[in-house]
Amino acid sequence: MKSLHFLLGITCIASLTGCVSSAQVEPNSNLDRARQTLDSLYLNYSVDNSSLLRENYPFDEQHTVTYLASEEQANIPNQFSYLWPYSGTFSAVNALFEATHDKKYKKLLDSRVLPGLEEYFDTQRVPNAYSSYIRTAPASDRFYDDNVWLGIDFTDTYQMTQEQKYLDKAQLIWKFIESGTDSILGGGIYWCEQKKESKNTCSNAPGSVLALKLFKATNDSSYFEKGKKLYEWTQRNLQDSADYLYFDNIRLDGKIGKAKFAYNSGQMMQSAALLYQLTKNPIYLKDAQNIAKECFNYFFTDFTPTTNEEAFRMLKKGDIWFTAVMLRGFIELYQIDKDKTYINAFNKSLSYAWDNARDENGLFNTDLSGKSKDQKKWLLTQAAMVEMYSRLAMIQ
């Protein structure tokens, strides 16, 4: 029997994961959906006698990934998830803990999520940080963005619990993040420690968010200054002046990688909102609102359901975790201006996805409209859905 039954007190997993109609759950049921999706995640991705998880369902040892810096590493068959997908479960359980204040999710963090995470912690290289694969395997690349997401989660856990061990981890990670900066291009954080070829929005924007969250947690003004500086560097080097959105990266020769991903603009939106909260400078609020408007234009699309429902703005097909990180920015902005337009759009998309984008195992496809199906379901997609439902459950 899966250990999930013990950890979460699940009495009938099969009945939860088998439900695919919102008619069987209560109205405004984002919290129920988050819980059920987390149950489905652990039921389908768990590894017996381990806190580690599989990368995909169904499991395929020969599966290769496309998001690593080293092609050689990506082509090595792996029994377990890489760090990035695994880290999504930290964000997911954190969000459920924040939404419910239920100590069973704190227990899940301490007894399963974080012990599994420590399997990736590299103490051989200095500064210590998390590697992209488990430490018992040959040494793997270390990514600044992988680590910064963890730093944000540890800081959030600290704010919820006031337990020093979580803040200590966040500050340790920050030391690693700072080791990835230099004066080339006037500053900024690299993407990968082993391949310092570009400075990416996905390391600098959340780097700013982490620094600002550490300032709120510690009142150490140096974190505020560093967070503000990273925000300004990213805005100066990577914002598209035509639409306020953010490009993916800048290479050391100054060439811009012009792909636009939801999490990059979403993190700059969150950083701008945090800077406004801390300074009350209206320019930051305007920045956040401009980014929000353009994210809504760019990452949503007009959608007409096949049923008799009215047309609405649907989240475009893409990386679901990128979407979840973008939601963090929208929620940070909502805490300031209380404009629920974008939150309502997320609710509409995710409500539709609940009925149309899940399979018989309770796992989500990346196309939230349900029109296309994925042969394999990625761990990070499921974690992102847990996070989004949890965060939306906190807004009534």
Secondary structure in CASP SS format (residue, H / E / C, confidence):
PFRMAT SS
TARGET T0000
AUTHOR 0000-0000-0000
METHOD secondary structure of the structure
MODEL  1
M C 1.00
K C 1.00
S C 1.00
L H 1.00
H H 1.00
F H 1.00
L H 1.00
L H 1.00
G C 1.00
I C 1.00
T C 1.00
C C 1.00
I H 1.00
A H 1.00
S H 1.00
L H 1.00
T H 1.00
G C 1.00
C C 1.00
V C 1.00
S C 1.00
S H 1.00
A H 1.00
Q H 1.00
V C 1.00
E C 1.00
P C 1.00
N C 1.00
S C 1.00
N H 1.00
L H 1.00
D H 1.00
R H 1.00
A H 1.00
R H 1.00
Q H 1.00
T H 1.00
L H 1.00
D H 1.00
S H 1.00
L H 1.00
Y H 1.00
L H 1.00
N H 1.00
Y H 1.00
S E 1.00
V C 1.00
D C 1.00
N C 1.00
S C 1.00
S C 1.00
L C 1.00
L E 1.00
R C 1.00
E C 1.00
N E 1.00
Y E 1.00
P C 1.00
F C 1.00
D C 1.00
E C 1.00
Q C 1.00
H C 1.00
T C 1.00
V C 1.00
T C 1.00
Y C 1.00
L C 1.00
A C 1.00
S C 1.00
E H 1.00
E H 1.00
Q H 1.00
A H 1.00
N C 1.00
I C 1.00
P C 1.00
N C 1.00
Q C 1.00
F C 1.00
S C 1.00
Y C 1.00
L H 1.00
W H 1.00
P H 1.00
Y H 1.00
S H 1.00
G H 1.00
T H 1.00
F H 1.00
S H 1.00
A H 1.00
V H 1.00
N H 1.00
A H 1.00
L H 1.00
F H 1.00
E H 1.00
A H 1.00
T H 1.00
H C 1.00
D C 1.00
K H 1.00
K H 1.00
Y H 1.00
K H 1.00
K H 1.00
L H 1.00
L H 1.00
D H 1.00
S H 1.00
R H 1.00
V H 1.00
L H 1.00
P H 1.00
G H 1.00
L H 1.00
E H 1.00
E C 1.00
Y C 1.00
F E 1.00
D E 1.00
T C 1.00
Q C 1.00
R C 1.00
V C 1.00
P C 1.00
N C 1.00
A E 1.00
Y E 1.00
S C 1.00
S C 1.00
Y C 1.00
I C 1.00
R C 1.00
T C 1.00
A C 1.00
P C 1.00
A C 1.00
S C 1.00
D C 1.00
R C 1.00
F E 1.00
Y H 1.00
D H 1.00
D H 1.00
N H 1.00
V H 1.00
W H 1.00
L H 1.00
G H 1.00
I H 1.00
D H 1.00
F H 1.00
T H 1.00
D H 1.00
T H 1.00
Y H 1.00
Q H 1.00
M H 1.00
T H 1.00
Q C 1.00
E C 1.00
Q H 1.00
K H 1.00
Y H 1.00
L H 1.00
D H 1.00
K H 1.00
A H 1.00
Q H 1.00
L H 1.00
I H 1.00
W H 1.00
K H 1.00
F H 1.00
I H 1.00
E H 1.00
S H 1.00
G C 1.00
T E 1.00
D C 1.00
S C 1.00
I H 1.00
L H 1.00
G H 1.00
G C 1.00
G C 1.00
I E 1.00
Y E 1.00
W C 1.00
C E 1.00
E C 1.00
Q C 1.00
K C 1.00
K C 1.00
E C 1.00
S E 1.00
K E 1.00
N E 1.00
T H 1.00
C H 1.00
S H 1.00
N H 1.00
A H 1.00
P H 1.00
G H 1.00
S H 1.00
V H 1.00
L H 1.00
A H 1.00
L H 1.00
K H 1.00
L H 1.00
F H 1.00
K H 1.00
A H 1.00
T H 1.00
N C 1.00
D C 1.00
S H 1.00
S H 1.00
Y H 1.00
F H 1.00
E H 1.00
K H 1.00
G H 1.00
K H 1.00
K H 1.00
L H 1.00
Y H 1.00
E H 1.00
W H 1.00
T H 1.00
Q H 1.00
R H 1.00
N H 1.00
L H 1.00
Q E 1.00
D C 1.00
S C 1.00
A C 1.00
D C 1.00
Y C 1.00
L C 1.00
Y E 1.00
F C 1.00
D C 1.00
N E 1.00
I E 1.00
R E 1.00
L C 1.00
D C 1.00
G C 1.00
K C 1.00
I E 1.00
G E 1.00
K C 1.00
A C 1.00
K C 1.00
F C 1.00
A H 1.00
Y H 1.00
N H 1.00
S H 1.00
G H 1.00
Q H 1.00
M H 1.00
M H 1.00
Q H 1.00
S H 1.00
A H 1.00
A H 1.00
L H 1.00
L H 1.00
Y H 1.00
Q H 1.00
L H 1.00
T H 1.00
K C 1.00
N C 1.00
P H 1.00
I H 1.00
Y H 1.00
L H 1.00
K H 1.00
D H 1.00
A H 1.00
Q H 1.00
N H 1.00
I H 1.00
A H 1.00
K H 1.00
E H 1.00
C H 1.00
F H 1.00
N H 1.00
Y H 1.00
F H 1.00
F E 1.00
T E 1.00
D E 1.00
F E 1.00
T C 1.00
P C 1.00
T C 1.00
T C 1.00
N C 1.00
E C 1.00
E C 1.00
A C 1.00
F E 1.00
R E 1.00
M E 1.00
L E 1.00
K C 1.00
K C 1.00
G C 1.00
D C 1.00
I H 1.00
W H 1.00
F H 1.00
T H 1.00
A H 1.00
V H 1.00
M H 1.00
L H 1.00
R H 1.00
G H 1.00
F H 1.00
I H 1.00
E H 1.00
L H 1.00
Y H 1.00
Q H 1.00
I H 1.00
D H 1.00
K C 1.00
D C 1.00
K C 1.00
T H 1.00
Y H 1.00
I H 1.00
N H 1.00
A H 1.00
F H 1.00
N H 1.00
K H 1.00
S H 1.00
L H 1.00
S H 1.00
Y H 1.00
A H 1.00
W H 1.00
D H 1.00
N H 1.00
A C 1.00
R E 1.00
D C 1.00
E C 1.00
N C 1.00
G C 1.00
L C 1.00
F E 1.00
N C 1.00
T C 1.00
D C 1.00
L C 1.00
S C 1.00
G C 1.00
K C 1.00
S C 1.00
K C 1.00
D C 1.00
Q C 1.00
K C 1.00
K E 1.00
W E 1.00
L H 1.00
L H 1.00
T H 1.00
Q H 1.00
A H 1.00
A H 1.00
M H 1.00
V H 1.00
E H 1.00
M H 1.00
Y H 1.00
S H 1.00
R H 1.00
L H 1.00
A H 1.00
M C 1.00
I C 1.00
Q C 1.00
END
